Amino acid sequence: MRNIALIIFLSLLTCTIAYGQINIQTLYTKEDKVTKELEKAYYARIVTIPEKKSNDTIVEEFYLSNNALKLQGKVTDIFATKFKGKKYELFENGNMKSEVMYSKHSQQIDTAFYYHENGRVKSILYFPYTINKKGKYKIEEPLYLAYIDSIGNMLLRNGNGYAVSDDSDKYSYEEGNYVNHKKEGEWKGHFNGKRYTFVETFTAGKLISGVTTDSLGQQTPYDSISAGKQPEYPGGIASLMRFIGLNYNFPSEALLSGINGVVEVEFVIDKSGEPRNFKIKSDLGYGTGEAALRVAKKMKKWEPGKQRGIPVNVSYILPIRLNTVSENRTNYSR
């Protein structure tokens, strides 16, 4: 239990132990950023880790304005990012926002329900899946079953009709038509806080072309290849792993203690490709996390990620596997 507490202490606001379980409490802003300042906090997250491994780890979130439930579900990690089973989200007024099902591997499966803030059903999607004899899930493309506007008019039925997709704070928005569960014809919308608008053309769910317009009227055309991409390190992931292996300095105390496992460093690759805002996401102690930070800060400039042809900031988690007993140990030390 002490080892668990040591690992989670690095990134969490408070941690209490009671009745054979660990309760981790963290404050977040409306933009989902961790904060230690109560006046800036919008909601609180509580992760309850049971003492027995056979029991589930539970995550709950509460709005600070009225202490109303914001989210509830089961997770497989202490950072509450990998859900399993049913996950519920609610609006601040107490109405249901979404009901989503996850596999034990945190893959979205089965039927998902989304709601308008007034409590009416907004959309219904189905995520087809099969499970092979080894228990591995195969997830297929989701099917859009229904879309209903806020006054109860059904605009899409069984994958055919008109639909709107937006998040609760209107950070992104898109609207258009579906034919046989696939996007068809012209779609339009905005993203990045309405700083960019776009118009796209689809045929049988395939993006044919699109144009993004910024707040100054400058247009950026794109197609299915250039529309979106993840950041890329020079030479690819293999080059990044070689760099980490050659430059990670294994702390002597960690070597003597036989530390094995994965350290994770989280950072942002900005619009220009510069990595910044480094922090330890998962630590093994004995200086392993600090050593991971030092080597990550030595990385070269990346090729930035893009959204609809526009360079954007992208959060990235870099896992570094440490092994003090295998023959590969020298790949991580000098």
N, C-alpha and C positions, 0 to 999 in steps of 0.2 A: 504493500500500500504506500509506503514511503517513496518508492521509486516512481509510482504513478504520480504522486503529488509533486515530485521534483520536476517531472517532465511538463506537467500542465501549468506549473506556476509561472513559467516564462511569459506566457501570452494572455493570462487571464487576470481579471480584476480582483476577484476574491475567491477563496476556496474554503469550504467548511466541511467537517467530517462529523456525521451523526448517524446513529442507528445503523452502523455497519455499511455506510455508503458515503461517497464523495459527492458534494454538491458544488458545481463550478458556476459562478455567476459573473456575467460580463455585460457591460453597458455598450449600446450602439447608438449612433446618430441615425437620422432619417435616411442618410445615404449609405447605411450599413457599414460605417466605419467604427472601429473600436474606440471608445473614449473612456477616460477616468473622471471626466467632469460631468457631474449630475445635471447641470443646467443645459448641457449640450446633448444630453441623451434623449432618445426618442422611445427606445424599448430596451428591455433587459432579457438576456438569455440565461436560462438555467439548465445545465447539463447534469443529470443525476447518474453517477456511475455506481452500480451495485457492487457489493463485496464479492458475491458469487458470480463467476463467469457465465453460469447457466442463465442468469437473469439478463434482461435487456437494459441497455443504456437509453435513457429517455431525455429528450430535449423539449423544453417549453420556452416560449417567448411571451412577454407581457408588455402591453403598452403602458408607459409610465403615466400618461395623462389620466387614465381611469382604472389602471390595474387589470384591464380586460385581456383575455387570452388572445395572442396574436398567432401562435403556431404551436403545434404539438405533433410529436412523432417519435419513432424509434430510430436509433442510429448505431452504426458500427464503429464510429471513431469519436474521440473526445472533443473534436473540433466541430461536431454536428454538421458535417458536410455530406456524409454518406448515409442516406436513409434506407430503411427497409420496412416493408409493410405499408400501412396507411399513414399518409401525412395530411394533416389538416392545417389550413391557414384561414384566418378570420380578419375581417375589416375592423377598424377601430370602434365602429358602432355595434359590434357584436355579431353581425351577420357573417355567414360563411363566405369565404373568398374562393377556396378551392379544396377539392378532395382528390388526392393523387395516390396511386399505388406503386410501390417499388419492389423489385425482386430482392433476394438476399445479397445480390451483388450490386445493389443500388442502381438498377436499370429500371426505367419507367415502364410499367406493364399495365395491362387490363384497361378498365374504363376510368377516365378522368373527367371530373365535373368542375366547371368554373362558373362563378356567379357574379352578377352585378352587385354594386354596393347596396342597392335597395332590397336584396335578398332573392331576386328572381334568377333562375338559371340562365347563364349566358351562353355557354358552349359545352358540348360533350364530344370528347375524342376517345377513340379506342386504340390501344397499342397492342397489336397482335403479337403473340409470343408462343414458342414451343420449348419444351424442356427435354433434352436427350437423356439416354440411360445413365450418363455420367453426371447428370444434374446441371449441365450447362445450358444457359438460356440463349435462344436465338430470337432477337427482336426484329420485327419487320416495321416498315414505314407506318406511321400512325394514320388512322382513318378519321376524317372529320365527319362526325355523325349529325351534328346539329349546331345551329347558331340562332339565338333568340335575342332581339333587342331588349332594351330596359323596360319597355311597356308591354312585352309579351308577344310581339310579332315574330314568328319563326321565319327567318330569311334564308336559312340553309337546312336542308333535310336530306339525310342519307348521302352526304357527300356532294350534293348539288345545290348551288345557290350562292348567296352573297355572305361574306363574313368580315368581321373586324377583329384585329388582334392588337391589343395595347396593354401596357402595364398600368398599375394603379396610379402612378404619379405622372402618366403621360410622357415618360421619358422616351418611349418609342411607340410608333403607331403605324399600322398598315391596313389597307382594305382592298378587297377585290373579289373576284368570282372563283368558285370551285366547280369543276366538272368531273364527276366520278372520283371524288376525293383529291383531285389534283388542281393546283392553281392554273388558271386559264385566262388569257387576254391581259388587259392592263391592270396593274396594281400600283398603288401610290401610297405615300405616307411620309413620315419624318422620323428622325432619330437624333441621339445626342442632344437631348433637351431642346428639340426643334431648331437646332442650329443648321441642320441639313434636311432638305426635302428630296424625295426621289420619285421617279416613275419607272416602272419595270414592265416588260412584256414576257409572258409565259406561254408555252405550248405544252400541254399534257404534263404540267408540273416542272418542266425544264425552263430555266431562265435563258431567254434568247438575248435580251439586251436591257440595259438600264442607264439612267442618267441621274447623277446626284448634283444638286444645286446648293451652294453654300449661302450664307447670309448676305454676301456681297454680289450674288448672282453668277458666280463662277461655276461652270459646269464641268463635271468629270464623268465621261462615259465609261461603261464597263460591260463585261459579259460574264458568263458562268465561270470562266477561269480567273478573271481579274476582280470579281466582285468581292470576295472575302478570302483572307489568308491569315494563317497564324504567323507570329514572329518567327524568324529563322536565324540561327546562329551561323556565322560564316563557315562554310564547309559542312553544315548540317549537324545533326545530333551526335553523330559519331565523332566529329571534330570537337564538340563541346565535352564529351565524355573523356576524350584523350587529354584535353586541357586540364580538366578537373583531376584526372589521375596523376598527371605529371606535377601538378602544383599544389595539391592538398597536402598540408603538413600535419601528419597524424600526431596529436599531442602525446607526449611520452607517458603521461599518467593513464591515458586511455589504452595505450599499448600494454602497459604493465597490468592493467585491470582486465584485459581481454575483452574490451568493448566491441560488440558486433551489432549491426542493425542499420537503420536508415536515418540520416539527418536530412531535414528539408529546409530550404531557404526560399522565402517568398519575396518577390520584387516586381516592379513594374517596368515594362519595356515601353518607353514613351513614343510619341509620334515620330521622333527623329531616329529611333532605334537605340537610344541610350538606356541602359538598365539603371534603375534608381529605386529609392525607397526600400532598401533591403531590410529584412527582419527574419529572425529564426522562427520557423513555423513548427518544427519538430526537432527536439534535441535529445541526445543520448547522455549528456553530462560530460564531465571530465575535460571540458574545453572543446569538445567536438563541434558544437554549434558555432562557437566563435571562430574556429578554424574554417568552417564552411562559409561563414560570412566573408572572411578575408579573401578566400580564393574566388568567391563569386564576384567580389568587387573588382577583380582583376580581368574580368571577361572583356572581350572585344565588343564593339558596337554591333548590334543586331540589325537585320533587315526588319523594319517595323511591320506590325500586323495591319490589316486593312479591313474596313467594313464598307461594303458597297463602293469600293474604289478609293475610299478616303483613309489615310493613315490615322490610326487611333491608338490610345494607350491600352495596353493589355497586361493583365496580371499573370504572373508565371510562377510556378512552383518547381524548384530544382531539387530532385532527390539525389542524395549522395550515399551510396551503400558502402558501409565500412565493415571490413572483415579482418580481424587480427590473427586468425588461425589458418586460413587457407593459403595456398601458394600464391594467390593473387594479391596478398596483402601489400606487396611493394608497389602495386599500381596506385596506392593511395598514400604513400609515404615517401619521404626522401631521407 
